[in-house]
Amino acid sequence: MVKKIFAQTYLWILLLLLYSPIIIIIIYSFTEAKVLGNWTGFSTKLYTSLFDTGSHRSLMNALLNTISIALIAATVSTILGSMAAIGIFNLKNRSQKAIGLVNSIPILNGDIITGISLFLLFVSLGITQGYTTVVLAHITFCTPYVVLSVLPRLKQMNPNIYEAALDLGATPMQALRKVIIPEIRPGMISGFILAITLSIDDFAVTIFTIGNQGLETLSTYIYADARKGGLTPELRPLSAIIFVVVLALLIIINKRAERQRDKQRI
């Protein structure tokens, strides 16, 4: 009984520490105060001001750049990661372990090391840093996560289904499209969402590959804003909106996963 109470208390304290800063930001996004912690009455002025492109054009441009980079990087890394996972799955056991180890290195490697490595690569190749290099960098560090999301679905799949499709006259491409992809689709969706989250959240790799052409993402904008001595108040409603959107996506994904598990049990 004592252990149960202690475990529950520890869990609630941990959740409080994790989510209290987010809750505070959401609460203070509904006041006009420029300084966080100074409540001046309920107001939605910051939300209105956020979407006033004339007042905060640079912030909205940074947000649009962040979203477009995340969507492109997530889409490409999902395709590449799914193809890589299928290839790894069909290798022999020893080769699977070797390639799996290579795939884990970028995940375990520090972001700053990845950023410096990509920076040196682009400089050595004479590639002008900007939007394209940021997208390529994000694809690079997102792809291994997609591989790890898709591989477990392949291992759960019955390998005889693919062979049966070939025996029934399907071409390898048709079997891939009709059999394998539907089986690994939950892993692909999870990898896609994870890639978007990682891309939006990234700073270390982005700062090394963004160049000096004036391109800004949300993370670099916040960094530059903080160096000026404070944060733009409109970042509070923006953070609240991003949190709510991500939370909604997670709930939808979990509900879909539960429905699929229920169908499989039936």
C-alpha positions in Angstrom: 0.0 0.0 0.0 2.8 2.4 1.0 4.7 1.6 -2.2 1.6 2.2 -4.3 1.0 5.6 -2.7 4.7 6.5 -3.1 4.7 5.5 -6.8 1.5 7.5 -7.5 2.9 10.6 -5.6 6.1 10.4 -7.6 4.2 10.1 -10.8 2.1 13.1 -10.1 5.1 15.2 -9.0 6.9 14.2 -12.2 3.9 15.1 -14.4 3.5 18.4 -12.5 7.2 19.3 -13.2 6.8 18.4 -16.9 3.6 20.2 -17.6 3.4 23.1 -15.2 5.6 25.3 -17.5 3.3 24.6 -20.4 0.2 25.3 -18.4 1.7 28.6 -17.2 2.5 29.6 -20.8 -1.1 28.8 -21.9 -2.6 30.7 -19.0 -0.5 33.8 -19.6 -1.2 33.7 -23.3 -4.7 35.1 -22.4 -3.3 38.3 -21.0 -1.7 41.4 -22.6 1.2 41.6 -20.2 4.5 41.7 -22.0 6.3 40.1 -19.1 5.5 36.5 -18.2 4.0 36.3 -14.7 2.4 39.7 -14.8 -1.4 39.2 -15.1 -3.2 42.2 -16.4 -6.6 40.7 -17.0 -8.1 38.2 -19.4 -7.6 39.1 -23.1 -7.2 37.5 -26.5 -5.2 40.4 -27.9 -2.0 38.3 -28.2 -3.8 35.8 -30.3 -5.1 38.6 -32.6 -1.7 40.2 -32.7 0.0 36.9 -33.6 -2.0 36.5 -36.8 -1.5 40.2 -37.8 1.1 39.6 -40.4 2.0 43.3 -40.5 3.0 43.4 -36.9 4.9 40.1 -36.7 5.8 39.2 -40.2 9.2 37.8 -39.3 7.6 35.5 -36.6 5.0 34.2 -39.1 7.6 33.7 -41.8 9.7 31.7 -39.3 6.6 29.7 -38.4 5.8 29.0 -42.1 9.4 28.1 -42.8 9.4 25.7 -39.9 6.1 24.0 -41.0 7.1 23.7 -44.6 10.6 22.3 -43.7 9.0 19.8 -41.3 6.4 18.6 -43.8 8.9 18.1 -46.6 11.5 16.5 -44.3 8.9 14.2 -42.7 7.5 13.1 -46.1 10.8 12.3 -47.7 12.2 10.7 -44.5 9.1 8.5 -44.2 9.5 7.3 -47.8 13.3 6.7 -47.4 13.0 5.2 -43.9 10.2 2.8 -44.9 12.2 1.6 -48.0 15.3 1.2 -45.8 13.4 -0.7 -43.1 12.0 -3.1 -45.8 15.6 -3.6 -47.1 17.0 -4.2 -43.6 14.3 -6.6 -42.8 15.1 -8.8 -45.8 18.8 -9.0 -45.0 20.4 -11.9 -43.2 20.5 -11.8 -39.4 24.2 -10.7 -39.1 23.7 -8.0 -41.8 20.5 -6.8 -40.1 22.4 -6.2 -36.8 25.3 -4.4 -38.6 23.0 -2.1 -40.5 20.8 -1.6 -37.4 23.9 -0.5 -35.5 24.8 2.0 -38.3 21.2 3.3 -38.2 21.4 3.9 -34.5 24.6 6.0 -34.6 22.8 9.2 -35.8 20.2 8.8 -33.1 22.8 8.3 -30.3 25.1 10.9 -31.8 24.8 14.4 -30.3 22.9 17.0 -32.4 25.8 19.4 -32.3 28.1 16.8 -33.8 25.6 16.1 -36.6 25.2 19.8 -37.2 28.9 20.4 -37.5 29.4 17.3 -39.7 26.7 18.5 -42.1 28.0 22.0 -42.1 31.5 20.8 -43.0 30.0 18.6 -45.7 28.0 21.4 -47.3 31.0 23.7 -47.2 33.4 21.1 -48.7 30.9 20.5 -51.5 30.5 24.2 -52.1 26.7 24.1 -51.5 25.2 27.5 -50.5 23.5 27.1 -47.2 19.9 28.0 -46.9 16.4 26.4 -47.2 17.6 23.4 -49.2 20.5 22.5 -46.8 18.2 22.7 -43.8 15.7 20.4 -45.5 18.5 17.9 -46.4 19.8 18.1 -42.8 16.4 17.4 -41.3 15.8 14.5 -43.7 19.2 13.1 -42.6 18.5 13.0 -38.8 14.7 12.1 -39.2 15.2 9.0 -41.4 16.7 6.7 -38.8 13.8 7.4 -36.5 11.4 6.3 -39.2 13.4 3.1 -39.7 13.0 2.3 -36.0 9.2 3.0 -36.3 8.6 0.8 -39.3 10.9 -2.2 -38.4 8.7 -3.5 -35.5 5.7 -3.6 -37.8 7.6 -5.7 -40.4 8.7 -8.1 -37.7 5.1 -8.5 -36.6 3.9 -9.2 -40.1 3.4 -12.7 -41.4 6.1 -13.2 -44.1 4.0 -15.8 -45.9 1.5 -13.1 -46.9 4.0 -11.5 -49.3 5.0 -14.9 -50.8 1.3 -15.9 -51.1 0.7 -12.6 -53.1 3.5 -13.5 -55.5 2.2 -17.0 -55.9 -1.2 -15.7 -56.8 0.2 -13.7 -59.7 1.0 -10.3 -58.1 4.2 -8.5 -59.2 6.7 -7.5 -56.5 5.5 -3.9 -56.8 1.9 -4.9 -56.5 2.6 -7.1 -53.5 4.5 -4.2 -51.9 1.6 -1.8 -52.5 -1.2 -4.2 -51.6 0.3 -6.3 -48.8 3.4 -4.8 -47.2 2.5 -1.1 -47.1 -1.0 -1.7 -45.4 0.8 -3.8 -42.8 3.5 -1.2 -42.0 1.2 1.9 -42.4 0.8 2.4 -38.6 4.6 2.5 -38.3 4.9 4.9 -41.2 2.3 7.2 -39.7 4.1 7.1 -36.3 7.4 7.8 -38.0 5.9 10.7 -40.0 4.5 12.3 -36.8 7.8 11.7 -35.0 9.8 13.3 -37.9 7.6 16.4 -37.9 8.0 16.8 -34.1 11.8 16.3 -34.3 12.1 18.8 -37.2 10.0 21.5 -35.5 11.9 21.0 -32.3 15.4 21.0 -33.8 17.8 23.9 -33.2 21.4 22.6 -33.1 21.4 21.1 -36.6 19.4 24.0 -38.0 21.7 26.7 -36.7 24.7 25.1 -38.4 23.0 24.6 -41.8 20.8 27.6 -42.1 23.5 29.9 -43.6 23.4 33.7 -43.6 20.8 34.3 -46.3 18.2 35.6 -43.8 16.3 32.4 -43.4 14.7 31.8 -40.0 12.9 28.9 -38.4 11.0 29.1 -35.2 13.9 27.8 -33.1 16.4 30.2 -34.5 13.9 33.1 -34.2 13.4 32.3 -30.5 17.1 32.0 -29.9 17.8 35.4 -31.6 14.8 36.9 -29.7 16.1 35.6 -26.4 19.6 37.1 -27.0 18.0 40.6 -27.2 17.0 40.3 -23.6 13.4 39.0 -23.7 10.9 37.0 -25.7 8.1 38.3 -27.9 4.8 38.0 -26.0 3.2 36.5 -29.1 5.3 33.4 -28.6 3.1 32.4 -25.7 -0.1 32.0 -27.8 2.0 30.4 -30.6 3.4 27.8 -28.1 -0.1 27.1 -26.8 -1.4 26.5 -30.3 1.4 24.2 -31.2 1.0 22.2 -27.9 -2.8 21.8 -28.5 -2.3 20.7 -32.1 0.4 18.1 -31.2 -1.8 16.9 -28.3 -4.7 16.5 -30.6 -2.6 14.5 -33.1 -1.4 12.2 -30.4 -4.9 11.5 -29.2 -6.1 10.8 -32.8 -3.2 8.4 -33.4 -3.7 6.6 -30.1 -7.4 6.2 -30.8 -6.7 4.8 -34.2 -4.2 2.4 -32.7 -6.7 1.2 -30.1 -9.4 0.6 -32.8 -6.9 -1.4 -34.9 -6.0 -3.5 -31.9 -9.7 -4.1 -31.1 -10.3 -5.2 -34.7 -7.4 -7.6 -34.6 -8.8 -9.2 -31.4 -12.2 -9.6 -33.0 
